[in-house]
Amino acid sequence: MNVFSALKLYITKMTEESGPGMKVLLMDKQTTSIVSNVYSKSEILQKEVYLFERIDSGAQPEGLRHLKCIVFLRPTAENISLLCRELRCPKYGVYYIYFSNIIAKADIKTLAESDEQEVVREVHEFYADYLALNPHLFSLGINVCVQDLRWIPTHLQRTAQGIISILLSLRKCPFIRYQGGSDMSKILAEKIRETFSKESNLFDFRQELNPLLLIVDRRDDPVTPLLNQWTYQAMVHELLTINNNRVDLSHVNGISKELAEVVLSAEHDEFYAQNLYLNFGEIGQMIKTLMDDFQKKSKKNQKLESIADIKNFVEMYPQFKKISGTVSKHVTVVGELSSLVGKHNLLEVSELEQELSCQSEHSTQLQKIKKLINDSRVRDVDATRLVMLYALHYEKHSNNDITGLLDMLKKKGVPATYTKLVYSILEYSGVHARQSNLFNHEGVSKITKKLFMGLSGVDNIYTQHKPLLVETLDDLLKGRLSTQTFPYLGNMVMSKRPQEIIVFIVGGATYEESLAVNNLNKQNPGTKIILGGTTIHNFQTFTEEIQSATNSITRRYRSRNN
């Protein structure tokens, strides 16, 4: 069960089934992202794909009838229309068409009628309708899926299609459990079951293990996406944002053109693959080791005293250049992270975030929040997230001072778009909306502190928090996950504990949860867990989701609590 391998296999088959010869790859916006996440341009060039076009570009290239066209599209009404127009006036010699999901028979008929010049050789469904980010992690790229605490209909449809695609690509027909208190989870589960019934022939697999699809609602754990992060991949996404494995560094002072945008892909970057789950202190140490190794190789290559030396250098040059690029990229990224940590006092901010999420010391934490709000180094976004965490934790505390903290944010000059989030998060995920008691952590303050070796001195006080998903999956693996909390859909109940689990978080997953799933997979070698979400959140994208979810009802909540 590896989403990366499943996706890469499909794309490899697309490029090979058309046979030898020069090819063009015709895609839409979504499939362009799907392909670029698993294949580098140099890799796909080796498959004789020399031209990449978007079907919605409106370009009219001429003299390309010698090219074979591989079409890879999502089966949307807009794409069908654009493809019909392409086939009526074909620019390429022959067409091999692949849809990323199930396509309606009526659409196939429409395409056949448009193929007047009979240029279409094959039409296939290849179930590659998701973004593979890590071997066990996928996203559907939907940053906002909810409006007024209900599904946006188009995004419900897209989410169901994405999950169906995952199941078909992995050849799984699972039992379904969903979060009982979540209407959105239940609606999605029922939508998926409808497809099982309608397309039963596609799900007629032989399965040695009974897989499980577990649908979770982000509203039950709003804390995880609010926190600053200290492991490499999660930290980059929180502070710099990872978008389809790309990080924009163009805002960094003095950045070179080559490093204005960097690619962080575990598939194509060995250093990143080995270290993406390390904490910030350990990453600093690994960067130092990487640089030391590179400097040794650089000095060795300076001594070109014979023809044999020159020949050896020429043979090693591509690898040497690749190592040089890896060093430059990661030194730049880690340098920018380090700069932001120091400039914005993130160590102190994050320590308090962890205390708010794991400990109950109201008066002490309240004073610490007030101190940090008044600290000029602390960003508006971090002051806001501290007050949001405080509001979630102490919403029902008799002496809570949410109003006083909001007044302090306003005096600090924090924009209204941020201050409104405090009431929005309570409407989205306050006590009334959650099934779980997020803040009932006994003995967390007794955690032994271990100092990680490295440049930053990051201590595990910054990683005390564990996502609620860890507890949910632990209960599931031990056979004690309540059927009241997570009921089965329909009358189908598993008799054995699942060994293949696909978890999907409505409202978005996080890289902290991805790390947790990675650790669970290591700790339970007989079990395979895959995590997916409508998107992968950092604080910024999560607040966009909250705003959309509560926009028309937050005003009522504020008046009710004032």
Salt bridges, closest charged atoms under 4 A:
GLU16 OE2 - LYS47 NZ 3.23
GLU17 OE1 - HIS124 NE2 3.86
GLU43 OE2 - LYS8 NZ 3.24
GLU43 OE1 - HIS268 NE2 2.78
GLU48 OE1 - LYS23 NZ 3.58
ASP56 OD1 - ARG54 NE 2.96
GLU86 OE1 - LYS91 NZ 2.54
GLU113 OE2 - LYS109 NZ 3.03
GLU122 OE1 - HIS124 NE2 2.68
ASP129 OD1 - ARG74 NE 2.69
ASP129 OD1 - ARG158 NH2 3.41
ASP221 OD2 - ARG218 NH2 3.50
GLU238 OE2 - ARG385 NH2 3.15
GLU261 OE1 - ARG246 NE 3.94
GLU267 OE2 - LYS8 NZ 3.02
ASP269 OD2 - LYS329 NZ 2.79
ASP269 OD2 - HIS330 NE2 2.77
ASP292 OD2 - LYS288 NZ 3.75
GLU315 OE2 - LYS311 NZ 2.72
GLU348 OE2 - LYS371 NZ 2.57
GLU353 OE2 - ARG385 NE 3.71
GLU355 OE1 - LYS368 NZ 3.02
ASP375 OD2 - ARG377 NH2 2.93
ASP382 OD2 - ARG379 NE 2.77
ASP382 OD1 - ARG385 NE 2.97
ASP401 OD2 - LYS370 NZ 3.74
GLU427 OE1 - ARG560 NH2 3.87
ASP474 OD2 - LYS478 NZ 3.20
ASP474 OD2 - ARG480 NH2 3.41
ASP475 OD1 - ARG480 NE 2.81
GLU500 OE1 - LYS172 NZ 2.89
GLU512 OE2 - HIS465 ND1 2.87
GLU513 OE2 - ARG218 NH2 2.75
GLU545 OE1 - HIS537 NE2 3.75
